[in-house]
């Protein structure tokens, strides 16, 4: 924008303030990169990078209690584009699903009228992307289609449901936290309500366990907590120990399967759900600050914790070799194995007061490297994790084992010199924590990492009401070059906030007064007067503060000098039309008239001056006639001088003209005192008319009171119209030209304020009452619009003003200031019409075609042999607006990201992963993470064993950089086995009852650890009913030989057991005689697919395991299961890349298929024969077609030419327009 142009178009907007207690948990950070949170009945959407408010959604009639962004776990194309969908729920039980970019409600859902306790979008989006599960109090869960608002099913439970959590590894598992305990649901499905009422377990709170009541030894809380063994019981605990209400939160751990955390104010418990047992406790020392909330991470086994003082801490699980390793300290007599989470970083706390306290925290779901804190006063603080690397020469003093930086970046191991951006995400900052028995590679590449939080964004709201607001003088043709639309807001703590209404951002905050600001009047475009009065003393006298403020410098001067102590309170200040004079009205003291330009008192009225109830300056004055007179006399003077002294040299004449110019300039700067008038009314309703000129004040006329009016409270005057309002809600319109008056009773009680709209000939007027406001047209004398508290809106109006000639400003007691159209209907705006001060990276705001074209542009670098982020170099025949928007998006990327995208060494796979992160595309992110890992490890292995070309099996033994365990079944078998063994070790160390011991023994048998299983079986005490059984089982396990007869007998017994419903026992027997492959087949036959996959990975060799998993893939692809995205990931982990391409192609994921083919060819992991070649060309051709539909011509040409014969027709189509043009 050029410096002197002014954007006069002000969009309707809402400035928000402090939050309501109901909004405490109403916040969510979406995959789209935006944060949404509730403020009273509004929903605000802010950008997490630049901390700018992008949208304010206003439609709820009650306070918002929950907001949730839709998931992005599906393939995006023109049919299912990148779009901003958000669900918000309020205390009246209404759920609204928004299209955030346009600010339109897509659908509204209402079941009961109680506050929604919790809601979540279903994360598995293969079947449908629109499913929303909500808890309708007290005890219903309802599944909604959030696109149409239809109810799919509803189910009630026995006790009140507080919240729920979905198992991130299995979409059929859901856990409810109820007022009494926990309910596990294992048959959740979108198509029908759960059949059973779930498995109910009770929790005895950690505080009621005996370990806490004992006096702890000197070893401290740690030892005591290790003794807290059992926590989850099937039977109802006794009355005194039911204190579940302390449980603040229940969440599954997304970083490892079947683990859950329970949050209490002073500890976090980690449960292993296989044995229903605590395997880790994070406790706060007695002096520490209690927890409020915890968010478990996915990429690493870490926890973001929010404490009651607003401090956010990051805890990361300690590596196992640090626990089991021989330590130099004195060895613990009973080393208890424990999941230990070390504090790795913490941010600064906030000052907590009665009104200011932390509400909740959200964490970035894409990168997990930043957290946002929502504070009750409306502040949003965005903390980002930054990592610093130090080489292994010094040890950190704390007991925690060091964190190391990862070997790979964006999925692929990189060298020391390659470009990388460690702060991109959590898994690029910290390497994997190692597993017991595995030592780190000692070498120069191992770098130790330290993490710290940095405040990168801060958004603050308005202070608590009361407010007084005043818009700066209106835009005119004369001030258009320097005009800025500024709004001054006076607050209850004595400061004045000045907002710039084009951007809605705070322009200046000035602490001027020591008490509540009562009124503000502007004296120019850059200065204002504000007054504040202290609380009256016992004589009714106060301290009056009246300050004149100059905005550019922020200088404020006491306008009345030393006056102001111990006098009656100022009731109002009024600045004259030409900003020459100021009238100050006191409560029990005569009026004062001041000259604003010189800050001098012109006149203090006599004691017998009438008491003023309302006052207004007249818009008429004699400035023009004065100017004319003065200019005329000047010109005459000048003419005389020039004529008489014609002989004088030209030098002197120029001096004269300069002098004259200076003189006329000083005149124009209002050294003339023009005559101005004001009117006021006294307590009897008599209207007085006074004239002020220079320092003389003349009484010119009195008009007797109008009998129909009560006591006059306010006057407004514009042109020839004068309007009076009274205590009974009557408005009296005077037409001064026609000398007629007309009274209108509004029946709305006391008229608090009336104000004319700016603009020549604009006769609109806003009136404010105790219960709302009205806009009137004084020409027609009729009401234009009305707003009533309690009827249209649920807030009370505190102050009103005009923003422009057609927009009004309302300050309300919910702490918000709204700029609205004249109709005073609250409306959301389109996000693309927003004037932002900083550009925001959010491809979701583009039209769908453009967002997808931008993605293709980033993925297929280089274009025309050069890496560039300038889209104008590319043949993309869209209109200029769209191209400019795309260019703005590209420019808004950080320099680090630009450097990566322009780096020729940055591979296709890494680029795909980075773009998936930039777009917040969950399904792409998982696909490319797994694909990059296995493509890379497979090509490494092929290069090592290049002699044997047919061997396509994955490296199972030596895994140096395994896939993270959060991918569970997709990990390498050897790593997976180690992890399972370590988990059983922990379960064994933690067991406390016979049931737990038995479960551990079963797991050990399946894992093939027979010796330890026998030890556990022999522990059974003689008075246990299973004593005989377990002893025989121990004998059997030790004597199993591979002789033919015994094997066949055991196999026969096992198959009989399975046939008679004892599946687990039969499978155990089969594993004893090394028939795990048969066991897997039985498990799959009986629908235990996950269990079969687990067993295959821990017991079978790679070929047999691949067979089992391929059968599972076929099952996942079947229409009744429909989890194709998971099936594709399993195929990737098996190295069946051709099959992956076929599946992607058949599902019409053309972009993913084409990119994957390119990556495979680059890594040489697809065998190119006739069939595969045909497939590859078909993929390229279809992708070229889809790029053509996006209007991305150059990309379409590129892939059509790669597609050979299949793309020939398309290539001709694309080339044709060119040839036609050249012929012309």
N, C-alpha and C positions, 0 to 999 in steps of 0.2 A: 504494500500500500504506500502511496506517496505521502510524504509527511503532512501535507496540508489538507488532504481529503479527510472527510469526517464520515464515519459510519453512523448515520442517524437512525438506521433501522434497528430498533431495540427489540429483541425477541422477548416474549413473555417468559419469566423465569421465577424461581423461588429461591430465596436465600434462607438457609436453614440454620437452626441453632442447636440448643441442648436436646438430648434425647429423653424419651419417656422410659420409665422402668420396664414397661412391657417390651421395649425394643431390645432388651438385653441380649437375647440370642438371635436377633434378626440380622444376620450378616452372612455373606457367602462370597467366596472368591472363585470365580468360574474358570473353566479351562480356556475361556475366551480372553482371559487376561484382565477382566474387569471385576471390581468389587461392588457388590450391592449391599446396602444396609437400610434398615428401617429408621425413620425419624418421625415419631408420632404416627400419623396415618399416611405419611409419604414414603416412597422408596427412592433412595438416591443411588445413582450409578456413577462410580468414579473410576478413572483410569489409574492403574496401580503404578505406572512408570512416571507419569508427570503429576500425579495427585491433582487432577482437575475434575470438576464435576461435569459429567457428560449429559446426564439426564436426570430429571426429577419426575417420578411417576405418581400421579395424583388421581386416585379413584376410590381407594378404601375410605369407608366412613368411620372406621375405628382404628385403634393403634395396631401396627403391624408387629406380629410376633415371630414370623419365620420368613426367610427368603432363601430360595434355592435356584441356582442356575441349572439349566438343562445340561446333560452330559453330551460330550462330543465323541462318543465311542462308536462311530459308524463311518462308513465310507461317504465322503462328500462329493457330490457332482451337481449338475444343473438341477436335477430333480430333487435332490436333498442338499440344498446349499448350506454354506456357513451362515447361520442366523443367530441373533441374540434372543434366546428365549429364557424367561425368568418366571418362576412361580413365587407369589407372595401370599401369606395368609395372615388374617387378623384375629382380634380377640372375639369377634362375632362369628367366627367359623367360616368366613368367606375366603375362598382361594381364588386369586386372579392370576391367569397366565398371560404374560405380556409379550408383545413383540417390541423389544426395548428400543430398537433403532427408530421406529416411527412413533413410539409412545402409545400404541393402541393395545387395548386389552383383547387378546385372542379369544379367551373364554372365561366365564366366571362359574365357580363351583360352590355350591352351598349344600351342606347335609344337615348339620345341627347348628345352633347358634352359640356354641361354646368355643373358647380359643383352641386353635389347632395346636396339639402338643408337639408334633414332629412331622416332617414330611421329607421324602427323598424321591428323586427320579431313579428308576431302575437302571442299573449300570450295564446290564447285558442288553444291547440294542439291536441284536440281529433281527428279532421278530418285529419289534416296534420301537420307535424312538420317543413315543409320547406318553409312556406310562409313569404315573405319579402315585406313590403310596403315601397315605396320610393317616395320622391318628386323630380320630374325632372323639373327644372326651365323652364319657370317661373311659370306655373300654372297647371302642370299635376301631378296626383297621379297615380302610376302604381303598380299593385300587381304582384310580380314575384314568380315563383317556384324556390327557390334558390338552389335546388338540380340539376335541369336540365337546369336552365337558361331560361325557357319558360315564356312568358308574359301571364298572365291570363286575365287581363283587364286593361284598361287605361281610366282615366276620367279627363276632364279639368274643371277648375273653372274660374269664372269671374275675380278674381284679383290674384295677385302674392301670392303664399303660402310661408310662412317663416318656419313654423314648425307645427307639429301635436302632439296630445296626445290621446292615447286610454283610454277609460273608463275601469279601472281595475275591475269593477263589471259587466260590460255588454259588451261582445265582439262586439255587433252591433252598439255601440256608438263610434264615433270618432269626435274629435274637431280639426279644422284647425285654426292656427293663421295666418291671412293674413295681407297684408300691410294696409288694411282699418279697419278690425275688426275681429270678430270671426265667424266661420261658424260651426254650430253644425250639424253633420250628424248622423241620427238615424237609417239608414237602411244599414249599412255597412255589407257586407257579402263576404266571399272568392269566392263564386261561380259566382257572377255577380256584375258589377259596381253599385254604389248607383244610384237609379232611379232619385231622386230629387236632386236639387242643394244645399240642406241643408238649415237650418234656419240661416239667417244672422243677427248678432247683432253688434252694434257699441259700442265702448267704448269711453267715454270721459275721457281723462286721468285725474288722480286725481289732477294734477297741474292746470288744467284749471277750476277746480271747485271753486266757490266763497269762499268756506271756507278757502282756502289758501291765498286769497288776503286780507282778513280782518286782521287787526292787532290783533294778538292773545292776549287774556287776560293773566293775570299772571299764570293761571292754566296750561299754556304750550300747547304743540302740541297735547296732548292727547285729550283734549276737542274738539279742532278744527277738529281733524280727525273723531271724533264721528259724527260730523255734515255732513261728506261727505256721503250723503245718496245714491243718485242714481248714478250709473256708467254705467249701461248697458241699451241701448235704442234701440228700433226697427228702429227709423228713423235716417238718416245720420245726424251727428252733424254738426254745422256750421263750416265754414272753419277755424276760428281762434282756435277752440278747438280740431281740429284733430291733436293729437300729439301721435298717437299710437306707432310711431316708438320708443318711450321710452320703450314700453313694451318689456322686455328682454326675457320673458319666460312664457309659459302657461303650467300648469300641473294639472292633476286630483290628488286629495288626495287619496292615496290608503287606508288610515286609516278609511275613512267613505264615504258612498255612496253619489253621487251627489254633491260633493264639489270640487271646483277648485281653484287653486291659480294663480294669475297674479303677475309677478315680475317686479317692477320698480326699478330704481337705488336707490331710497330712501324709498320705502315701498313695503310691500308684502300685497296684498289684498286677502282675502279669500272670495270666492263667494259661495252662496248656489244656486245651479242651479234650484231648484224647484221654487224659486221665483225670480231668476236672480238678486240677491241683495247681496251687500257686507255685510258679517256678522262679519268680523274681519279685523283689519288693524294692521300690524306690521310696525311701522315707526322708522326711525333713526333720532336721535336728529340732530340739525343743525351742530354740531361739529363731528358727527359720520362718519364712513367710509362707503361709498355706497356699495350696494350689487352687486355681479356679477352673482351669480347663486344660486339656492336653490333646494334641493332634499327633497321631502316630504317622511316621513317614513311610513311603512305599519304596523309594530307591535304596535307602539304607535303613538299617534297624536303628532308627533314632526317634526321639520324641521332642516336639515343641511343647513346652509347658508355659502356661500363663499363671503368674502368682498374683495374690491379692493387692500387691503394691504396683501392679502394672508392668512388672519386669517379665520379659520373655526369656526363657532359658532353652538351650538345645542340649539334650542328653543323647549320647551315642553309645550303643552297646560295646562293652569292652571285648577285645579279641580274646579267644579262648586260651591261646598259648600264654597269654599274660596271667591267666588264672592258674593254669596247671603248671606253668613253668617253675623251675626251682628258683625260689626267691632267696635273696641273701639274708632277708630278715629272719627272725626266729620263726620256725615253722609252726603253723597253727596245729594243735593236736587233732582237731577234727575239721579238716578243710571242707567247708560246706560249699558244694558247687552251687552257683547262683548266677542268674542272668544279671549282670551288673551293668548299669547304665551310668557312664561318667558324664559329669557336667563339662561341656566343651566350650560353651559361649553363653554370655548373658548380656542383655541390653540394660540401659539405665531405667530405673523405676520412675514413676511419675509422683507428683505430690498428691496424696490422697486426702480429700477433705469430705465434708458432709455431702457436698453436691458433686464433687469430682471423684469418680472411681472407675477403674477399668470395667468394661462391660464384657467384651469377648474378643477373641483373636481368630484370625483366619490365616491360612498358609497357602502359598501359591501351589496349586495342584500339579502344574506342568513341571516346574523346576525345583520345587521344594526348597528354595534357597532364600525366601523372603516371607515375612509374616507381617500382617497388619493388625494393629491394636485399635479397637474402637473404644473411645472414652465417653463417659456419660455426658460430658459437656459438649459433645458434638465433634470433638477432634478425632481425626484418623491419622495414626502414625504408622508409617511404612518402614519397617526395619529390614535391611538386606544383609545376608551373610557374605562376608568377604574372606578370602583365604590368603594367608601368607605362607610362603614355603621357606623352610630352613633345612639345610642339609644335616645329615645324621651326626654332627659332631658334638652337639650339646644335648643334655637330657633335660626334660622339663621337671620341675621340682615336685609337681603334684604326683600322686600315686598312680594316676591314670596312665595306661599304656599309650604310646604315641599313635597319632593317626598318620597314615601315609597317603600321598597323592596317588591317584589311580594310574595304571600303566596306559590305559586307553583314553582317547578323547572322542566323543561322538561315536562310541561303539567300536572304534578300531584302535589298536595300539599305535602310538605315534612316537617318533624319535624326539630327541631332546631339542633339536633345532626347529622342528615344525611348529607352525602357527597353532596355538591353541588358546582357549579362553576358559580357564579353570572355573571362573565364577558363573559359568553358564547355568549349571544346575548342581544339585547336591551330589549326584553320583559322579560328576566330573571334578568335584572338590576333594572328596574323601574316597580312598580305595576301599575295597571290600574288607570286612573284618575277617581275619583268617580263622580256620577251624582247627580244633585241637589236633596235635600230632603233625601239623603242617608247619614248616618253618618258612619265614619270608625269604625271598631271594635276596641274599645279601649282595649288594652291589651299589655302584655309584648312582644308579637311577632312582634309588629309593629316597624320596624326599619327605621330610616330616612336615605336616600341615598344621597351622594354627588358625582357628576361626575367630572372627569377631563380627559383632553386629554394627551396622552403620545406619543411621537414620537418613533415608534417601527421599522421604516424602512426608509432608505434613499438611493437613487440611484442617482449618479451624472454623468452627461455626460462630454464629452470633452469640453474644452473651445472653444471660437470662433476661426475660422482659422485666421491667417496663421499658418501652421504647418511645422516643419521639422522633419523627422522621421529617426531613425537608429536602425536596429536590432542588438542585441549583437552578438559577434563572434559565428560562427557555432559550432554545436555539432561535436565532434571528439571522437575517441576511448579513447583518453587520458583524456578528461574532462567529460566523461559520468556520473561519480558519483556525480559531483557537478553542472551539467548543469541545468540552468533554462532558458526557452525561454522568454527573456525580451525584450521589445520594448521601446526605449526611444523616447518620443515625446516632441520636443521643441515648446513652444507656444509664442504667440505675447506679453504676459505680463511678460515674463522673467522666467517663471517656467518651469521645465522639469518634465513631468509625465512619470513614468515607469509602463508599463502594463505587467502583466503576461499573456502570450497568451494561456496557457492551459485552464485557467478559464475565461479569458477575463476581469479579475478584476484589479483595480488599485493596484499596488504593493507599489509604493511610489510616493509622490508628493513632489518635492524639489523646493523651491523658491531660485534660485541661482542668477539670473541676474535682472537688473533693466530695461532692454529694450528687444526688440524682439530677441529671440534666432534664430541665422542664420544657425548654423550647429552643429552636434554632431558626435564625433568619439569615439568608445570604445577603451580603452587601455588594458582591460582584461575582464574576465567574470563578474567582480564586480566593474568595474570603468570606467568612461568615461570622455572625455574632451568636453566641450561645449563652444561655443563662441557667443557673442552678441555684436551688435554695436549700438550706440545711433544715433539719427538723426544728420546729419552733420551740423556744424556751417557755417557762411558765408565764411570761408576760405576753406570749404570742409573737415575740420578735424572732427574726431569723438572721442568718448571714446570707446576703445575696451576692452571688458571683456572676459578673457579666464580662465575658471575654471576647475580644475581637481577634480572630485568628486569620493569619495569612497562610494559605495552604502550601504554596511552593516551598516556603522556608520552614513552615511549621511554627513560626513565631506567634506567641499569643500574648496580648497585652490586656491589662485590666482596664476596661473601657471607662468605668466611672472613677478611676483613680483610687483614692483612699476610701471613698464612700462604700457603704454596703454592710457594715457591721451593726448588729442590733437595730434593725429597722423592719417595718412590715414587709411581707414577702412580695416579690415581683409576681404579678399575675400573668402579664403578657408583654411581649415586645413586638412592635410593628415598625417595619422599615418602609419609608415612603417609596413612591413609584420610581422616582429618579435616583433612589438610593442616596438622597441628600440628608434626610432627617430620620431620627429615630424617636418613636414615642414609647415611653416606658410606663406601664400601668401597674400601680401597687394595690395591695389589698385595702389598707386603711390609710392611704397617704395620697396627696394630689399627684397628678400626672407630671412627668418630666419630659421635656423636649430637648433633644441633643442634635448637634451637627455631626454627622458621621465622619465627614472628611477631615475635620480638625479635632475631633473628640472633645468638643466643648459643650457645656450646658447652655442652651439658648434661653430656657425659661423653666422655672419651677412654678407650677400654678399655685394660686393662693389657697389658704386653708378652706375657704368656703366654696371651692370648686366642686361641682357635683361628682358623686361616686360613679365610676365608669363600669358598665357591665359588658360593653362590646365596643370595638373601635376598628375603623378601616380607613386607609388612605385612598384618596380619589385618584383614578388614573389620569385625570385631566390636569394640565399644567400649562404655563405660558413660556416654556423653554423655546419653542419654535419662533414665536413672535420676538422674543428677546434676541435670539440669534440673528434673526433677519435685521432688526434695528442695528445691532452692533456691527454686523458686516456692512450694512449700508453706510454707517458713519465712517468706518475704516476706509471703504473704497473712496468715499468723497475726500477724506484726508489724503489718501495716497494720490488721487488724481491731482489735487491742488499741488502737492509737493512736486510731482513729476513735471507738471506744466511750467510752474514758476522757475524751476531750476533746470531747465532743459540743457543749459550749457555745461552742467556739471559732468565730470568724467563718468564713464560707464561703471568704473569701480564703485564709486559712491552709490550709484543707483542700485547696484546689486546688493550692497550692504543694507540699504533701506529695505529692499524686498525681503532680505533674510530676516531683518528685524520684525517686519510685518508678519512674516510667516510664523516666526516664533511666538509673536503676540497672539495671532489667531489660534495657534495650537493651544496656548495656555488657556485661551478663552474656552476652546472646545473641551478642554479637560475640566470643564464645569467649575471654573472660578466664578461664573455668573451664578448668583443665587436665584434660581427660578422660584416662582410662586407655586406652592402646592397646597392641597386642601385635605382635611380629613373630617370624617364624621364619627360621632360616638353617641351612645345612648346612656341615659342614667337609669337609676332603679325604677323610675316611674314610666319608663318607655319613651321619654322625650328624646328626640333626635337633634343633636347640636351639629352645626357645621362651622368649622374653624379654618382660617387661612394662615399659612406660615410663609413669610418671605424674609430672607436674610435672618435677622434675629428678632423680627417683630411677629407677634401672633395676634390675629384679629378675629373676633367673634362675628360671624357674618349672618347666620340665620338659625332659627329654631323651629322645629316642626312638632306640633303637639302629638301625643301618643295615639296609636291606633287602638281603639277600644277592643278589637277582637284578639289582640295579641297579649300574651302574658309577658313576663319579664324577658327582655331580649338577651340572648346569650351570644350571638355572633352575627357579623355583617360581612357580606362580600360585595365588591363593586367592580364592574367591568363595563367599559363603554357607557351606554346610557341605561344600564340595568343595575339596580341595587337590590340585593336580596337580604332579608333579615330572618333569623331563626329564633325561636323562643323556647322556654322551658317545657312547654306543653306539646312541642312537636309541630307547631305551625310554621309554615314558610310564607313570607310575604314578599311578592315580586313587585318592585316599583319600576315602571318605565318612566325615566326622568324626562324624556323628550315629549311623550304624549301626556305626561303628568297623570298617569293612572296607576293604581296599585291593585294587586289581586292577592288575596290570602288563600292558602291551600292548607287544610289540616291533614297532616300525614298520619296522625294517631300513633306516632312512634316514640312519644316522650321526648325528653330533652334533646335539642339539636346541639351536639357537641362542637361541630366545626362545619363551616361551609367554605368551599374553595372553587374558584373558576378554573377551567382548563386553559392552558396557554394557547397562543395562536390567534392571529388577527381574525376578528369576526366569529371566533369559536365561542358560542354562548353556553357550552355545557358546564355543568356544575356538579360537584360531588358533595353530599351531605353525610355527616357521620352522626350516628345515634348511639345510645347505650347498647343497643342490641343489633348493630349492623350498619349498613351504609346504603345510600341510593344515589344514582346518577340522574340528574334532571336536565332537560333541555329548556333553557329559560326563554328562548324565542317562542316556542310553542306552549310554554308552561305545561310540560308533561313529563312524567317519569320515564327514563330510558331503561333502567335496570335496577334491581334491588337485591340485597343480600341480607339474610337474617340468621343470626346465631341460633343454633338449635334446630332450625328448619332446613336451610340449604347446606349449612356447614356446621361443624361442631367446635369451631373456635370463636373466641370473642375478639372484636376488632379494637385495637388500642389507638391507632392513628391512621390517617389517610393523607394522600397527596396525589398530584398528577405527575406522571413520569414524562409523557409527551402529550400531544393534543388528543391522542386517542387511547392512551393507556393509563391505568390508575395504579397506585401503590398502596397496598394494605399491610399494616403491621398488626400481627395478631398475638394472642396470649399463648399460642403453642410455640412461641419463640421463632416464628418464621416471618419473613417479609416477602410478600408476593407481588410481582409485577404482572398485572392481568389486563386483558382486553377490557373495553368499556362495559361489556356485558357482565363482567365480574365472574364469568364461569372459569373454573380452574381447568387448565388444559395442559397436556404434555406437549412437547415440541418434537419436531423431527431432529434427530441428532446431526444430520448432515447440514442443517441450517445454522448450527451453532457456530459462533465466532470463538475459536479457541486461541489462547495466547501462545500455546506451544503445540506443535503437531503431535498427533497421537498415532502410534502404530496399532491399528486394529482393522485387519482386512475384513472383519465381519460387518463393517460399516459400508463397504463397497457393494455395488449391485452384484448379484451372484456370479454373473459371467466374468465381471472384472476381477473379483476375488480369485477365481480359479485361473484366469489368464495370468494374473500376477504370480501365482504359485508356479505355473509352468515356466514363466520367465526366469524365476529364481532357480528352478531345478535344472534347467537345461543350459546353464552357462557352459562354455562361452558361446555367444552369438557372433556370427561373422568373424570367427577366430579371435574375438577379444572379450575379456571379462569386463562387464560394464554394468552399472546399476542405473544407466540412463535409458529409459524405455523408448525415447524418441528415435534411437538408432534401429529399433526393431520394426519390422513390417507388421503393424497392428492397427488395421484401419478402423479404429473406433473414433467417436467424436472427441473433440479436444478436451471437453470437461472431464470425461472418464480418464483420458490419458494424464491430465493434470493431477487428478485424484491419485492415480497410481504412482505418479512421480512423487507426490507429497508423502505417500506411504513409504516409498523407498528412502526418501530423504530423512524420514523420522527414525530410521534405524540407527542404533548407536555405532560409533566409529569402529568399535571392536568387531561387531557383527559384520559391518561392511568389509572390514579387512579379511575376515574369514571367507565371506561369499566371493570375494574377488581373488582368492588365493588359488592358483592353478593346481597346487598339490592337495587341495581339499577334495577328497574323492566323492564320487556320486553317492555312495552310501552315507557318508558323513553329511553331505548336503541334504539328502532326504531326511535324515534325522533332525538336522538343524531346522529345516523348514517346517517339519512336523511340530517342533517345539514352538516356533514363531507363530504358527497358526493355532496352537493349542489343540491339535488334532489327536485325540487319545488313541484311536485305533491305528493311525499311521505310526505313532510313536512306538507302540508295542510291536507292531509288525516290523518296523525298520530296526529296532533294537535287536530283536531275535535274528532277523535276516542278516544284519551286519555281523553279528557274532559268529553265526554258523558259516556264512560265506567265507569269512576271514579264516576261521580255524580250519575249514575244510581245504582251502587253497594252500594254507601253510603245510597241512599234512600231505597234500598231494605233491607239493614241491619236495618235501622230505623223502617221501617214498615214491619217487617218480618211476621206479622200476615196475611196481605193480600198479597198473593203470586201472584195473577193474575194481580195485578195492575202494568202495564208497563208504565204508563204515567210519563212524566218527572216532576221534581219539578218546578212548575211555580212561586210559590210565593216567598219563601225565597231563594234568590240566593246570596250566600256569595262570591263566586269566579267565576263570570260569564265568559263565553267565550268572548274574545275581540270583540269589536264592528266592527273591520275590517272584521270580518266574516259575518257581516250584517244579512242576512235572516237566518243564521244558529244559531244565538244566542238564548238564552232562551227567551220565549215570554215576561216575566215580565220585563226583562232587556231591551228588544227591545222597549217595550211600553214606558218605562221611557225615553229612549233615544229620541224617536220620540216626546214625549211631550216637552222635554227640547228644542228640535230643533224648534218646533212651537213657544215656548216662545221667542226664539231668533229672529225668523222671524217676530213675532208680534212687538217686540221692535224695529226692524229695518225698518218696513214698511214705505214707504214714499209716495206711490201713491195709488189711488183707486184700481188699479189692484192687488197690493200687498196685500192690506187689504182683498180683495175678496178671493185671494188664501189662505190666512191664515184662513179666516172663513170656507172655504171649508174643509181645513185640520182638523180644530177643530171639525167640524160636523162629519167627518169620525172617528176621535178619540173619539167621544162621549162626547166632552166637550161643551155641548149645551149652557150653560150660557154665557161662554165667546164668543161663536160664535154669540149669539144674540147681545151682546154688540157691536161687530164689525159691524154687519149688520145695527144696528141703527145709526152708525156713518155716513152713506152715506148722503151727503149734498142734499138739496132739488132741486138744479138745475142740479143734475146728472140724466142722462136718466134712470139709473137703480134704482132711488130712490123708486119708487112705488113697483117694484119687490122685492127689498131688504126688504122693510117694511113689505110686505105680508109674505115674507119668515120668518122674525123674529116672526111674529104672529104665523105662522104655527108651527115653532119649539117649541115655548113656550106652544102651546095648544095641541100638539100631545098627545092623550090619547090612552090607549091600548084597547079602546072599539072596538068591532068587525067591525061595519060598516066603521068607519073612517080608520081602518087599511086596509080593503079590497079596499077602494077607493084609498088610497095612493098607494097600491101595484099595482092596475090597472093602475094608472097614470104613475107610475115608469116604468112598463113594456112597456107601449105605448111609453114613452120617449125613452127608450133604443132601441125599434124597429125602431124609427124614427131618430136614429143617435145621440141622446143626452145621451150618455153612462154615462158620469160623473155625470150629474144631476140625472139620474135614480138611480144610485148607492147611491148617497147621500140620496135620499128619502127612499130607502130600509134600509139604516143604521139608519135613524130616527126611523123606526118602528121595530128596532132590527131584521131585516131580513138580517144581514150581510152575512150569509152563502149563501143565494140566490144571493146576490150582487157579491160574489166571483165567483159563478158559471157563472153568466152573463159575468163578466170580462174575465173569462177563455174562454168562448165561443167566445168572440170577440178578442181573442189573446192577451189580456193584462195580461200575466202570472205573470210578476213581481209585477204588481199593486195588483193582486188577492192575491199573497203570502203576500204582505205587509199588506193588509187589514185583512187577516186571522189572522196574528200574533198580530195585535193590537186590534181586536174586538172579536175574537171567543174563545170559551173554547178549551182545549187541544184536545178533540176528534174531534170536527168539524174542527179545524185547521189542524189536522193530515190528515183528509180526503182531504182537499183542496190541501195540500202539496203533498199527494200521487198521486193525479191526475197530479200535476205538474211534479212529477218524471217520470210518464209514458210519458208525453209530451217530457221531456228532453231526454228520452231514444229513442224516435222515430228516424228513420233513417234520416229524413230531418233536425232534430235539432242537433242530435248527440253531446249532451253534457253530456255523461255518467259520467264523473268524477264529475261534479257538482251534478248529480242525486245521486251519492253515498254519497256525503257529506250531502245532504238533508236527506237521509235515516238515516245516522248516527245521525243527530240532532233529528230525530223522535224516535230513539231507536229501529229501525227495523233491528237488527243486523243479524238475519238469512238471511234476504233479501239481506243485504250487502254482506254476504259470497257468496250467490248464484250468485249475479251479478259479483263479483270479479272472481269467478270461471268460469263463462260463458265468461268473457272477457279474460280469460287465464292469469290473474294476479296471478299466483300460489303462488309466494313468499309472496305477500301482504295478500292473502287469508289465507295462513297457519299461518302466524304470528298473523293475526287478530283473527283466531279461538283460537290460544293459549291464547291470551289476554282475549278473552271472557270467556274461560273456567276458567282461573285464577280468573276472577272477578265474575264468576258464573252468567253471564248475558244472556247465551243462554240456553233455556230449552232443555235438551237432551232427545229427543224421537226417535222413529224409523227413521223418515225422516231426522231429523237433523244429527243423527248419521251417516247415509249413506252418507250425504253430506260431513261431516267432514272427513270421511275416504277417500272419493274420492279426496278431496282437498289435504290431506296428500300424497296420492299415486302420484298424479300429480306433487306435489312439489318435492317429492323424485326423480321422473323421470327427472325433470328439473335440479336438483342438479347433477344427474348422467351425464347429458349432459355437465355440467360445468367441469366434471372430479373430482368433490368434493365427494369422495367416502364415507367418514365417515358421512357427512351430509345426503347423500342419504340413507345410512343404517339406520340412526337414524329415518328418517321420514317414510321409508318403514316399519320399525318395528312398528311405531305408527299406520300405516294405516290398520293393521289387515289383513283381508282376501284380501282386494284390493291390498295390497302391497306385497302379498306373492310371486308372480312370480318374481317380481323385486328383492325381498330380495334374492331369490334363485340365480338369475343372479349375484347379487353382491357378494354372498358368494362363488360362483363356483370357480373363479380364486384362492381363498385361498385354497380350497380343492385340486385343481389340483397341486398347488405348494407343498402342504404337501405330496401328493402321491409321487412326484418326490424325 
